[in-house]
């Protein structure tokens, strides 16, 4: 398939827009570049092409200009060598239109595409930045697996590796051998747990009543024992409290005696105990501070008396501060004046040298040589214009000579080739007819129809052979009465349902058979292990006893009495054994019940299984009967799958027959159109008086007509070229005259400007080179003169600053009464500064000591106030206790604290004794404790402890028995719980079945995919590897010289071979190199597809955003190679990529889309 033209009639932003790709030129690459800036509509054009092939999407986003009902796309497609004009409109059905807007079938396009859908086409035959990056990541995910890489490159399915990994992970999550956890394993564990719970609570009613009675009896015994233990515990607690209170009472009486000794000590405020140590410490510190303050004041007064201040030096220091800037300028001038004078000398020499070069060394005023802005501007303008005038004059002379030469050559050629007289109108008519006939595709249609007819006949014969023996001829196959699709679907659904029923009932039968065997084995084990007699044997024994009794009652002799005694004892033994094994007997009866239920379920399952098999056979008989009505040759059993496959082959035969009939009609029409075209061409040649043989073929007549048209065109072109050369020769001669006049005008202006200044003095006009040199020297003279004036001014100001500083210095020296020495002014300034600094230092020291003395006096006053407060506090404490020192006060406070502690302890002990004995009156408590006998209480306590231990042990044993009985009763939850557990068990079984089927499907799919990848690798590895290796070498610009494979377990991995012979696994390559490898594999995949199928257009959307120019050039080289086997279209908004494409493939066609219109802004 190839697209020759795309018509965007009404689609997106386009209205009546056509992109003409033109016909394919044999032997030239079919490469097209669609260029346009952003928002020009490149993506819209791509979407329109896809909508043309597969239908406009139901919710298209390209209806912003044209509504759905008016959207229309057209195209000229080359399908199997036949040009087709197709139109696509927005409709749910019959949206593909042919000539005359008549609906045509979708099979016309889908058959050419091999039945691929839209998403598959986009994956296989298009490439953009995202898919390129996904392809590079797929190389990393596949770990270089060759089969996966080749398959993903051919199909564009970059996420294949990730999909396989996810499927394996999903399957392992369902079930994995020896795994710690899986969904099926968890369900099996849950199934076992449900079974255990069911067996635990599945208990007989009689056994349940016994368990309830046991529970109630255990509870009564437990309550009675608990009451006895409680009474014993209460008496023990009472004795313990009495024995504890006796020593506490003795302690209380000792405390009361100690309190009596401390009653005479007066009570003091509670805070004195905390204040006393601080007060004592404060008294000592204040005494030390008083002595220290007195010594400091004496020292400060002595220091003030010995300091003398030079007030004159302090005053002079203020003046020195005022002239600090003048001093700095004096220092700077002293340092810089020699350099400045040296610089002035250098500038003078530089100006003298410039004047010498200007040949005016005697000039006293250099500034007089400077030219004004008008004159200098005119000179520069003339200098700049001269180079253009010279170049223009030279070019005009050369072009005029070239024009004359070409004119002479054409005149000579036209005069030497006298054109034969022809009828121009007749030749034009012949050319028009020839152009119209070339657009006629009857020859191509005839070839395609002939080839299609041969292929379809072979296909039809092959397909008919596959229908035997049921179909011998096409008419017979066409007239058969075949089942409808709904009948086939109904049969398939019914068979599937019955097969599922048969499988389910077969599984139930197997499960129930196993259950019966297990129950019977359980019965035998119970009988053998416990020796219990079941109800049937007990009833038989009872019947034998009753019969013996009846016989003895009738006979009343010794023999019957002995027989009755034997039966009676036997029955008593059985009854005693059954009473001794009631739990085993109940379990035995329960097992018998489950056995009976299982036997009934097994019988019912067998009935349902037979019924399902009968229904399945009936459906199969119905299918066989329908097949025999369709073809009498049907014999024996036929499966539904075989019937469906045969009906599918029949539909293919009918479709092939229809295509064959259509191809034969196309062949007849093409032959008729060819004969008509030959007649039209012969008539046109005769009208143009072109000699020809009327019996020639159509192709020979076309060649004759083309030669006549080409000859006329050649003469016409020669005449047109002569006219153009004559016009060009006149134009070039005029340009030469204009250039000569411009040169003369420039010479006059140059002389005028030079005469208006000193350059033209003496009547001589200097040359252009001389004036250029003078202008350069004048450009150097101006800044030199400015530097000369600046240096002279700066030197004068420095001298003035030095004189002013010396005047101020002399006045200050006189004020200080110093004799000026012969040394420099800066040394004198340093001596004065030292004296001033010394005077200022002594003044600051005197002020500091005076301030310190004032502060010390204020601190002394505050200290005396603190000492007075401390004395008043000491007097208050000593007066209360009648003592003389703080040490005695401290002793009294300790006695008060001791008394307070004794009272607190007394209160605590009294409260503890009252609370222990539960008596509030302390007098009654003391009376009771005085009357208690300690030895008797201790003896009673020992006896009660021994009794309590026995009672506590009995309570624990009874509670254990009660808890066990209660748990057994609670575990029995009735028949509803058993049914609920059974329902849960069946649900879990169904879940296990569903998970198992899912696991098998996943594993089978993974194995099939891996096998398919291996087969694909073996089939395509040779050709694709060769092409991919060459493409990878090209796009990597020789960094890699090819690709190779390496065995890895049961597969092969891809490796790259570097230019230096080194190798690297595909998954270890850099990100950019993996992108290049994926592009090389996609190119090889397209070539592989084109070898076995009709090539379709390949579209790449700006994948070179990150490519440098070298990589882009190699990528276009690969696309040009692809374009030799199929159409390749590249969309871009980069102009330089178009230039690269032209350089790589000169025949590449560039299609430009106009930039979007920007609406003009309205004036505010």
VEXLUMSE-914660 format. One record per residue (C-alpha): residue in three letters; x, y, z. Coordinates in steps of 0.5 Angstrom, whole numbers, plus 2048, in hexadecimal, padded with zeros to 3 digits. Layout:
N
AlaXYZ;...
END
This chain:
1164
Unk800800800;Unk8028077FF;Unk7FF80E800;Unk8008127F9;Unk7FB8187FC;Unk7F881A803;Unk7F281E802;Unk7F0822809;Unk7E9825806;Unk7E682680D;Unk7EA824812;Unk7ED827818;Unk7F082E817;Unk7F082C80F;Unk7EB82E80A;Unk7ED82B803;Unk7F482A804;Unk7F8825800;Unk7FE822801;Unk80181F7FB;Unk80681A7FB;Unk8068187F4;Unk8078127F0;Unk80D80D7F2;Unk81380E7EE;Unk8168077EC;Unk81D8067EF;Unk81D80C7F4;Unk81B80C7FB;Unk81480E7FD;Unk816812803;Unk812818805;Unk81381E80A;Unk80D82280C;Unk81082880F;Unk80C82D813;Unk80C832819;Unk809830820;Unk80183081F;Unk802830818;Unk7FE829818;Unk803823817;Unk7FF81F81C;Unk7F9821819;Unk7FB81E813;Unk7FE818816;Unk7F7817819;Unk7F3818813;Unk7F781280F;Unk7F680D815;Unk7EE810815;Unk7EE80E80D;Unk7F180780E;Unk7ED805814;Unk7E780A815;Unk7E6811819;Unk7E680F820;Unk7DF810824;Unk7E2816828;Unk7E6819823;Unk7EA81F826;Unk7EA82281F;Unk7E382581F;Unk7E582C821;Unk7E482F81A;Unk7E082A817;Unk7DA82681A;Unk7DA81F81A;Unk7D581F815;Unk7D9823810;Unk7E0820811;Unk7E381D80B;Unk7EA81A809;Unk7EC817802;Unk7F28147FF;Unk7F58117F9;Unk7F880A7FB;Unk7FC8057F7;Unk7F97FE7F9;Unk7FC7F87F6;Unk7FF7FD7F0;Unk7F88007EF;Unk7F68077F0;Unk7F08087F5;Unk7EC80E7F6;Unk7E980D7FD;Unk7E5812802;Unk7E4811809;Unk7DE81580D;Unk7DC815814;Unk7D780F815;Unk7D6809819;Unk7D5804813;Unk7D780580B;Unk7DB80B80D;Unk7E0809807;Unk7DE80B800;Unk7E180A7F9;Unk7E080E7F3;Unk7D98117F3;Unk7D98117FA;Unk7D680A7FA;Unk7D8806800;Unk7DD8007FF;Unk7DF7FB804;Unk7E57FC809;Unk7E87F5807;Unk7EB7F9801;Unk7F07FD806;Unk7F07F880C;Unk7F27F2807;Unk7F87F6804;Unk7FA7F780C;Unk7F97F080D;Unk7F47F1812;Unk7F77F5817;Unk7F37FA81B;Unk7F580181D;Unk7F9800823;Unk7FD7FB820;Unk7FF7FF81A;Unk80180581E;Unk805800822;Unk8097FC81C;Unk809802817;Unk80A80881B;Unk80F80B820;Unk810811824;Unk81481482A;Unk81081082F;Unk81080982B;Unk81780A82A;Unk81980B832;Unk814805833;Unk81880182E;Unk81E802832;Unk81B801839;Unk8197FA836;Unk8207F8834;Unk8227F983B;Unk81C7F583E;Unk81D7EF839;Unk8247EF83B;Unk8267EE834;Unk8227E8832;Unk8227E782B;Unk81B7E5829;Unk8187EA82D;Unk81C7F082A;Unk81B7ED823;Unk8137EC824;Unk8127F3828;Unk8167F6822;Unk8127F381D;Unk80B7F5820;Unk80D7FB824;Unk80B7F782B;Unk8107FA82F;Unk80D7F8836;Unk80D7F1834;Unk8127EF839;Unk80F7F383F;Unk8087EF83D;Unk80C7E883D;Unk80F7EA844;Unk8087EC847;Unk8057E6844;Unk80A7E2848;Unk8097E684E;Unk8027E584E;Unk8027DD84D;Unk8077DD852;Unk8027E0857;Unk7FD7DB855;Unk8027D5856;Unk8097D4857;Unk80C7CD859;Unk80F7CD860;Unk80D7D5861;Unk80C7D7868;Unk8057DA866;Unk8017DA860;Unk7F97DC85E;Unk7F87D485D;Unk7FC7D2863;Unk7F97D7868;Unk7F27D4865;Unk7F47CD867;Unk7F67CF86E;Unk7EF7D286F;Unk7EC7CC86C;Unk7F07C8871;Unk7EE7CC877;Unk7E67CC875;Unk7E77C5875;Unk7EA7C587C;Unk7E57CA87F;Unk7DF7C687C;Unk7E17BF87F;Unk7E27C3886;Unk7DB7C5886;Unk7D77BF883;Unk7D57BC889;Unk7CE7B888B;Unk7C97BA88F;Unk7C97B5895;Unk7D17B7895;Unk7CF7BE895;Unk7CA7BD89B;Unk7CF7B989F;Unk7D47BF89E;Unk7CF7C48A1;Unk7CE7C08A7;Unk7D57BF8A8;Unk7D67C78A7;Unk7D17C98AC;Unk7D37C48B1;Unk7DA7C68B1;Unk7D87CD8B2;Unk7D47CC8B8;Unk7DA7C88BB;Unk7DF7CE8B9;Unk7DA7D38BD;Unk7DA7CF8C3;Unk7E17CE8C4;Unk7E27D68C2;Unk7DE7D88C8;Unk7E27D48CD;Unk7E87D68CA;Unk7E57DE8CB;Unk7E47DD8D2;Unk7EB7DA8D4;Unk7EE7E08D0;Unk7EA7E58D4;Unk7EC7E28DB;Unk7F37E28D9;Unk7F37E98D7;Unk7F07EB8DE;Unk7F67E78E1;Unk7FB7EA8DD;Unk7F87F18DE;Unk7F87F08E6;Unk7FF7ED8E6;Unk8027F38E2;Unk7FE7F88E6;Unk8027F68ED;Unk8097F88EB;Unk8067FF8E8;Unk8028008EF;Unk8098008F2;Unk80C8048ED;Unk8078098EE;Unk8088098F6;Unk80F80B8F5;Unk80E8118F1;Unk8098148F6;Unk80E8138FB;Unk8138178F7;Unk80E81D8F5;Unk80D81E8FD;Unk8148208FD;Unk8148258F8;Unk80E8298FA;Unk81182F8FD;Unk8158318F7;Unk8118378F4;Unk80E8378ED;Unk81283B8E7;Unk81083C8E0;Unk8118368DB;Unk81583B8D6;Unk81A83C8DC;Unk81D8358DA;Unk81F8378D3;Unk82183E8D4;Unk82683D8DA;Unk82C83A8D6;Unk82B8408D0;Unk82B8458D6;Unk8318428D9;Unk8358428D2;Unk8328498D1;Unk83584C8D8;Unk83C84A8D6;Unk83C84C8CF;Unk8398538D1;Unk83F8548D6;Unk8448528D0;Unk8418578CB;Unk84185D8D0;Unk84985C8D1;Unk84A85B8CA;Unk8468628C8;Unk84A8668CD;Unk8518638CA;Unk84F8658C2;Unk84D86C8C4;Unk85386E8C7;Unk85786B8C1;Unk85386F8BC;Unk8548758C0;Unk85B8748C0;Unk85B8738B8;Unk8588798B7;Unk85D87E8BA;Unk86387B8B6;Unk86087C8AF;Unk8628838AB;Unk85E8858A4;Unk86288989F;Unk85B88D89D;Unk85F891897;Unk86188B894;Unk85A888894;Unk85888F891;Unk85D88E88B;Unk85A88788A;Unk85488A888;Unk85788E883;Unk85B888880;Unk854884880;Unk85188A87B;Unk85788A876;Unk858882876;Unk85588286F;Unk85A88886D;Unk860883870;Unk85D87D86C;Unk85E881865;Unk865884867;Unk86787D868;Unk86487A862;Unk86788085E;Unk86E87F861;Unk86D87885E;Unk86A879858;Unk86E87F855;Unk87487C852;Unk87087784E;Unk86B87C84C;Unk871881849;Unk87487B846;Unk86D879842;Unk86D880840;Unk87387F83D;Unk871879839;Unk86B87C836;Unk86F882834;Unk87487D830;Unk86E87982D;Unk86A88082A;Unk871882827;Unk87187B824;Unk86A87C821;Unk86C88381E;Unk87288081B;Unk86E87A818;Unk869880815;Unk86F883812;Unk86E88A817;Unk87388981C;Unk87389181D;Unk86C89181F;Unk86B895825;Unk864894826;Unk86288C825;Unk85B88D826;Unk85A89281F;Unk85C88B81B;Unk85588881E;Unk850888818;Unk84988A81A;Unk84388581A;Unk840887813;Unk847886810;Unk84987F813;Unk84287D812;Unk84287E80B;Unk84987B80A;Unk84787480E;Unk840874809;Unk844875803;Unk849870805;Unk84486B807;Unk84086C800;Unk84786B7FC;Unk8478647FD;Unk8408627FB;Unk8418677F5;Unk8478637F3;Unk84485C7F4;Unk83D85E7F0;Unk8428617EA;Unk84585A7EA;Unk83F8567EB;Unk83C85A7E5;Unk8418597E0;Unk8428527E2;Unk83A8507E1;Unk83A8557DB;Unk83F8517D7;Unk83C84A7DA;Unk83584C7D7;Unk83884E7D0;Unk83B8477D0;Unk8358437D1;Unk8318487CC;Unk8368467C7;Unk83683F7C8;Unk82E83E7C8;Unk82E8427C2;Unk83383D7BF;Unk82F8377C1;Unk82883A7BF;Unk82B83C7B8;Unk82E8357B7;Unk8288317B9;Unk8228337B4;Unk81C8307B7;Unk81782C7B3;Unk8118307B2;Unk80B82D7B6;Unk80482E7B8;Unk8058317BF;Unk7FD8307C0;Unk7FD8297BE;Unk8038277C2;Unk80082A7C8;Unk7FA8267C7;Unk7FE8207C6;Unk8028227CD;Unk7FB8227D1;Unk7F881C7CE;Unk7FF8187D0;Unk7FE81B7D7;Unk7F78197D8;Unk7F98127D5;Unk7FF8117DA;Unk7FA8127E0;Unk7F680C7DD;Unk7F88067E1;Unk7F58017DD;Unk7FB7FD7DC;Unk7FD7FD7E3;Unk7F67FB7E4;Unk7F67F57DF;Unk7FD7F37E2;Unk7FA7F37E9;Unk7F37EF7E7;Unk7F77EA7E3;Unk7FC7E97E9;Unk7F67E97EE;Unk7F27E47E9;Unk7F77DF7E9;Unk7F97DF7F0;Unk7F17DF7F2;Unk7F07D97EE;Unk7F67D57F1;Unk7F37D77F8;Unk7EC7D57F6;Unk7EF7CE7F4;Unk7F37CD7FA;Unk7ED7CF7FF;Unk7E87CB7FB;Unk7ED7C57FC;Unk7EC7C6804;Unk7E57C6803;Unk7E47BF801;Unk7E17BA801;Unk7DB7BE803;Unk7DC7C37FE;Unk7DE7C17F7;Unk7DC7C77F3;Unk7DB7CF7F4;Unk7D47CF7F2;Unk7D27C97F7;Unk7D67CD7FD;Unk7D27D37FB;Unk7CB7D07FB;Unk7CD7CC802;Unk7C87CD808;Unk7CD7CF80D;Unk7CB7D0815;Unk7CA7D7817;Unk7D07DA81C;Unk7CA7DA821;Unk7C97D3820;Unk7D17D2821;Unk7D17D6827;Unk7CB7D382A;Unk7CE7CC829;Unk7D57CE82C;Unk7D27D1832;Unk7CE7CB833;Unk7D47C6832;Unk7D87CB837;Unk7D37CB83C;Unk7D27C383C;Unk7D97C283C;Unk7DA7C6842;Unk7D47C2845;Unk7D77BC844;Unk7DE7BE846;Unk7DB7C084D;Unk7D77BA84E;Unk7DD7B684C;Unk7E17BA852;Unk7DB7B9857;Unk7DB7B1855;Unk7E27B1856;Unk7E27B585D;Unk7DC7B1860;Unk7DF7AA85E;Unk7E57AC862;Unk7E17AF867;Unk7DD7A8868;Unk7E47A4868;Unk7E67A986E;Unk7E07A8872;Unk7E07A1871;Unk7E77A1873;Unk7E67A5879;Unk7E07A087B;Unk7E579B87B;Unk7EA79E87F;Unk7E57A0885;Unk7E2799885;Unk7E9796886;Unk7EC79B88A;Unk7E779C88F;Unk7E379688F;Unk7DC79A88F;Unk7D679688D;Unk7D279A888;Unk7CA79B888;Unk7C9795883;Unk7CD790887;Unk7CA79388E;Unk7C379288B;Unk7C478B888;Unk7C778988F;Unk7C078C893;Unk7BC78888E;Unk7C078188F;Unk7BF783897;Unk7B7784896;Unk7B777E892;Unk7BA77A897;Unk7B677D89D;Unk7B077B899;Unk7B2774898;Unk7B477389F;Unk7AD7768A1;Unk7A977189D;Unk7AE76B89F;Unk7B076D8A6;Unk7B67678A6;Unk7BD7678A8;Unk7C07678A1;Unk7BB76D89F;Unk7BD7718A5;Unk7C57708A3;Unk7C477289C;Unk7C077889F;Unk7C677A8A4;Unk7CB77989E;Unk7C777E89A;Unk7C67838A0;Unk7CD7838A2;Unk7CF78489B;Unk7CA78A89A;Unk7CC78D8A1;Unk7D478D89F;Unk7D2790898;Unk7CE79689C;Unk7D37978A1;Unk7D879789C;Unk7D479C898;Unk7D37A189E;Unk7DA7A18A0;Unk7DC7A3899;Unk7D67A8898;Unk7DB7AD894;Unk7DD7A888F;Unk7D67A588E;Unk7D47AC88C;Unk7DA7AD888;Unk7D87A6885;Unk7D17A8883;Unk7D37AF880;Unk7D87AB87C;Unk7D27A787A;Unk7CE7AD878;Unk7D37B0874;Unk7D47A9870;Unk7CD7A986E;Unk7CC7B086C;Unk7D37AF868;Unk7D07A9864;Unk7C97AD863;Unk7CD7B3860;Unk7D27AE85C;Unk7CB7AB859;Unk7C87B1857;Unk7CF7B4854;Unk7CF7AE84F;Unk7C87AF84D;Unk7CA7B684B;Unk7D07B4848;Unk7CC7AF843;Unk7C77B4842;Unk7CC7B9840;Unk7D07B483B;Unk7C97B3838;Unk7C87BA837;Unk7CF7BB834;Unk7CE7B582F;Unk7C77B882D;Unk7CA7BF82B;Unk7D07BB827;Unk7CA7B7823;Unk7C77BD822;Unk7CE7C081F;Unk7CF7BA81B;Unk7C87BA818;Unk7C97C2816;Unk7CF7C0812;Unk7CC7BA80F;Unk7C67BF80C;Unk7CC7C380A;Unk7D07BE806;Unk7CE7B7805;Unk7D57B4805;Unk7D57B680C;Unk7D67AF810;Unk7D87AD817;Unk7D97B281D;Unk7DB7B981C;Unk7DD7BE821;Unk7DB7C5822;Unk7E27C8821;Unk7E37C481A;Unk7DC7C7818;Unk7DE7CE81A;Unk7E57CD816;Unk7E17CB810;Unk7DC7D0810;Unk7E27D5810;Unk7E57D280A;Unk7DF7D2807;Unk7DE7DA808;Unk7E57DB805;Unk7E47D77FF;Unk7DE7DB7FE;Unk7E17E27FF;Unk7E77E07FA;Unk7E27DE7F5;Unk7DF7E57F6;Unk7E67E87F5;Unk7E77E47EF;Unk7E17E67EB;Unk7E37ED7ED;Unk7EA7EC7EA;Unk7E77EA7E4;Unk7E37EF7E3;Unk7E87F47E4;Unk7ED7F17DF;Unk7E77F17DA;Unk7E67F97DB;Unk7EE7FA7DB;Unk7EF7F77D4;Unk7E97FB7D2;Unk7EC8027D4;Unk7F38007D1;Unk7F07FF7CA;Unk7EC8067CB;Unk7F38097CD;Unk7F78077C7;Unk7F28097C2;Unk7F28107C5;Unk7F98107C5;Unk7F980E7BE;Unk7F48147BC;Unk7F88197C0;Unk7FF8177BC;Unk7FC8187B5;Unk7F981F7B7;Unk8008217B9;Unk80381E7B3;Unk80781A7B6;Unk8098147B2;Unk80880D7B5;Unk8068067B4;Unk7FF8057B5;Unk8007FD7B7;Unk8057FF7BD;Unk8037FE7C4;Unk8018027C9;Unk8078037CC;Unk80B8057C6;Unk80680A7C4;Unk80780D7CB;Unk80E80E7C9;Unk80D8117C2;Unk8098167C5;Unk80D8187CB;Unk8138197C6;Unk80F81E7C2;Unk80D8217C8;Unk8148227CB;Unk8178247C4;Unk81282A7C4;Unk81382C7CC;Unk81B82C7CA;Unk81A8317C5;Unk8168357C9;Unk81A8357CF;Unk8208387CA;Unk81C83E7C8;Unk81A83F7CF;Unk82183F7D1;Unk8248447CC;Unk81E8497CE;Unk8218487D5;Unk8288497D3;Unk82784F7CF;Unk8238537D5;Unk8298517DA;Unk82E8537D5;Unk82B85A7D5;Unk82A85A7DC;Unk8318597DD;Unk83385E7D9;Unk82F8637DC;Unk8328617E3;Unk8398627E0;Unk8388697DE;Unk83586B7E5;Unk83B8687E9;Unk83F86C7E4;Unk83B8737E6;Unk83C8717ED;Unk8438717ED;Unk8448777EA;Unk83F87B7EF;Unk8438787F5;Unk84A87B7F2;Unk8478827F2;Unk8448817F9;Unk84B87F7FB;Unk84F8857F8;Unk84A88A7FB;Unk84A887802;Unk852887802;Unk85288E800;Unk84E890806;Unk85388F80B;Unk85B88F80C;Unk85B888808;Unk85A88B802;Unk85F891803;Unk8648937FE;Unk85F8917F8;Unk8618897F9;Unk85B8847FA;Unk85D87E7FE;Unk85C8777FC;Unk857873800;Unk85C86F804;Unk860875806;Unk859878809;Unk85887180C;Unk85F872810;Unk85E879812;Unk857877815;Unk85A872819;Unk86087781C;Unk85A87C81D;Unk857877821;Unk85D876825;Unk85E87D826;Unk85887F82A;Unk85887A830;Unk85F87C830;Unk85E884831;Unk858882836;Unk85D87E83A;Unk86288483A;Unk85D88983C;Unk85B884842;Unk862883845;Unk86488A845;Unk85D88C849;Unk85E88684E;Unk86688884F;Unk864890851;Unk85E88E856;Unk863889859;Unk86888F85A;Unk86389385D;Unk86088E862;Unk86888D865;Unk868895866;Unk86289586A;Unk86488F86E;Unk86B892870;Unk867899872;Unk862895877;Unk86889187A;Unk86C89887B;Unk86789B87F;Unk866895883;Unk86D894885;Unk86D89B887;Unk86789A88C;Unk86A89488F;Unk871898890;Unk87589388C;Unk87B895889;Unk87B893881;Unk88088E880;Unk88488D879;Unk880887878;Unk87A885873;Unk873888874;Unk871880875;Unk87587F87B;Unk87388587E;Unk86C88387D;Unk86E87C880;Unk871880887;Unk86B884888;Unk86687E887;Unk86A87B88C;Unk869880891;Unk862881890;Unk86087A891;Unk86487A897;Unk86088089A;Unk85A87D898;Unk85B87689B;Unk85D8798A2;Unk85687D8A1;Unk8528778A0;Unk8568738A6;Unk8548798AB;Unk84D8798A8;Unk84C8728A9;Unk84F8728B0;Unk84A8778B2;Unk8448748B0;Unk84786D8B3;Unk8478718BA;Unk8408748B9;Unk83D86D8B8;Unk84186A8BE;Unk83E86F8C2;Unk83786D8C0;Unk8388668C1;Unk83B8678C8;Unk83486B8CA;Unk8308658C7;Unk8358608CB;Unk8338638D2;Unk82C8638D1;Unk82C85B8CF;Unk83085A8D6;Unk82B85E8DA;Unk82585A8D7;Unk82A8538D9;Unk82B8568E0;Unk8238578E1;Unk8228508DF;Unk82784D8E3;Unk8248508E9;Unk81D84E8E8;Unk81F8468E8;Unk8248478EE;Unk81E84A8F2;Unk8198458F1;Unk81D83F8F4;Unk8218448F9;Unk8288428F6;Unk82E8468F4;Unk8308438ED;Unk82E8408E7;Unk8318398E9;Unk82C8398EF;Unk82683B8EA;Unk8288358E6;Unk8288308EC;Unk8218328EE;Unk81E8328E7;Unk82182B8E6;Unk81D8298ED;Unk81682C8EA;Unk8178288E3;Unk8188218E7;Unk8128238EB;Unk80E8248E5;Unk81181D8E2;Unk80F81A8E8;Unk80881C8E8;Unk80781A8E0;Unk8098138E2;Unk8058138E7;Unk7FF8158E3;Unk8018108DD;Unk80180A8E2;Unk7FB80B8E5;Unk7F780C8DE;Unk7FB8058DC;Unk7F88018E2;Unk7F18048E2;Unk7F18028DA;Unk7F47FB8DC;Unk7EF7FA8E1;Unk7E97FE8DE;Unk7E88018E5;Unk7E88098E5;Unk7E880A8ED;Unk7F08098EF;Unk7EE8088F6;Unk7EA8028F4;Unk7F08008EF;Unk7F58008F5;Unk7F07FC8FA;Unk7EF7F78F5;Unk7F67F68F3;Unk7F87F68FB;Unk7F37F08FB;Unk7F67EC8F5;Unk7FA7E68F7;Unk8007E68F1;Unk8027DF8F2;Unk7FB7DC8F1;Unk7FA7E08EB;Unk8007DE8E8;Unk7FE7D68E9;Unk7F87D88E6;Unk7FB7DB8E0;Unk7FF7D58DF;Unk7F97D08DF;Unk7F57D58DA;Unk7FB7D58D5;Unk7FB7CE8D4;Unk7F47CD8D4;Unk7F37D38CF;Unk7F97CF8CA;Unk7F47C98CA;Unk7EE7CD8C8;Unk7F27D18C3;Unk7F47CB8BF;Unk7ED7C88BF;Unk7EA7CF8BC;Unk7EF7CE8B7;Unk7EE7C78B5;Unk7E67C88B5;Unk7E77CF8B1;Unk7EB7CB8AC;Unk7E67C58AB;Unk7E17CB8AB;Unk7E57CE8A5;Unk7E67C88A1;Unk7DE7C68A2;Unk7DC7CD8A0;Unk7E17CD89A;Unk7DE7C7897;Unk7D77C9898;Unk7D97D0894;Unk7DD7CC88F;Unk7D67C988D;Unk7D27CE889;Unk7CC7CA886;Unk7CB7C887F;Unk7CB7CF87C;Unk7D27D087D;Unk7D47C987A;Unk7D07CB874;Unk7D37D2874;Unk7DA7CE874;Unk7D87CA86F;Unk7D67CF86A;Unk7DC7D386B;Unk7E07CD86A;Unk7DD7CC863;Unk7DE7D3862;Unk7E57D2863;Unk7E57CC85E;Unk7E27D0859;Unk7E77D685A;Unk7ED7D1859;Unk7EA7CE853;Unk7EA7D5850;Unk7F17D7852;Unk7F37D084F;Unk7F07D2849;Unk7F37D9849;Unk7FA7D684A;Unk7FA7D1845;Unk7F77D6840;Unk7FD7DB842;Unk8027D5842;Unk8007D383B;Unk8007DA838;Unk8077DB83B;Unk80A7D5838;Unk8067D6831;Unk8097DD831;Unk8107DB832;Unk8107D682D;Unk80D7DB828;Unk8137DF82A;Unk8187DA829;Unk8157D8822;Unk8157DF820;Unk81C7E0822;Unk81E7D981E;Unk81A7DC818;Unk81C7E3817;Unk8237E381B;Unk8277E3814;Unk8247E8810;Unk8227ED816;Unk8297EC819;Unk82C7EE813;Unk8287F4811;Unk8287F6819;Unk8307F5819;Unk8317FA813;Unk82C7FF815;Unk82F7FF81C;Unk836800819;Unk833806815;Unk82F80A81B;Unk835809820;Unk83A80C81B;Unk83E80681B;Unk83F806823;Unk83C7FF822;Unk83E7FB81C;Unk8387F681D;Unk8347F1821;Unk8347EA823;Unk8317E5828;Unk8337E182E;Unk8307DA831;Unk82D7DC838;Unk82A7D583B;Unk8247D4836;Unk8247DA832;Unk8297DF82F;Unk82A7E6831;Unk82C7EC82C;Unk8337EF82D;Unk8367F5829;Unk83D7F4826;Unk8417FB827;Unk8467FE822;Unk84C7FC826;Unk8497F5826;Unk8477F582D;Unk8407F282F;Unk83A7F5833;Unk8337F2835;Unk82D7F6833;Unk82A7F7839;Unk8317FA83C;Unk8317FF836;Unk830807838;Unk829809837;Unk82B80D831;Unk82E80782E;Unk82880382F;Unk82480882C;Unk828807826;Unk8287FF826;Unk8207FF826;Unk820804820;Unk8247FF81D;Unk8207F981F;Unk81A7FD81C;Unk81D7FE815;Unk81F7F7815;Unk8187F5817;Unk8157F9811;Unk8197F680C;Unk8177EF80F;Unk8107F180E;Unk8117F4807;Unk8147ED805;Unk80E7E9806;Unk8087EE806;Unk8067F4802;Unk80A7FA805;Unk805800808;Unk80780780A;Unk80C808810;Unk80B80E814;Unk810811819;Unk80E81781D;Unk81481C81F;Unk818816822;Unk81F81A821;Unk81D820826;Unk82481D82A;Unk82881B824;Unk82E81F822;Unk82F82181B;Unk83381B81A;Unk82E81681D;Unk829819819;Unk82C818812;Unk82E811814;Unk826810816;Unk82481380F;Unk82980E80C;Unk82580980F;Unk81E80C80D;Unk82180D806;Unk822805805;Unk81C803808;Unk818808803;Unk81B8037FD;Unk8167FE7FF;Unk810802802;Unk80E809803;Unk81180D809;Unk80E81380C;Unk812818811;Unk80E81D815;Unk812823818;Unk81382A81A;Unk81A82B819;Unk81D82E813;Unk82482C813;Unk821824813;Unk81E82680C;Unk82582880A;Unk82882280D;Unk82381E809;Unk824821803;Unk82C820804;Unk82B819805;Unk826817800;Unk82581D7FB;Unk81F8197F8;Unk81B81A7FF;Unk81581E7FE;Unk813824803;Unk80C826804;Unk80B82C808;Unk80582E80C;Unk80483580D;Unk805839814;Unk7FE83A818;Unk7FB841817;Unk7FC84681C;Unk7F684B81D;Unk7F885281D;Unk7F8856823;Unk7F385B824;Unk7F5862826;Unk7F386482D;
END
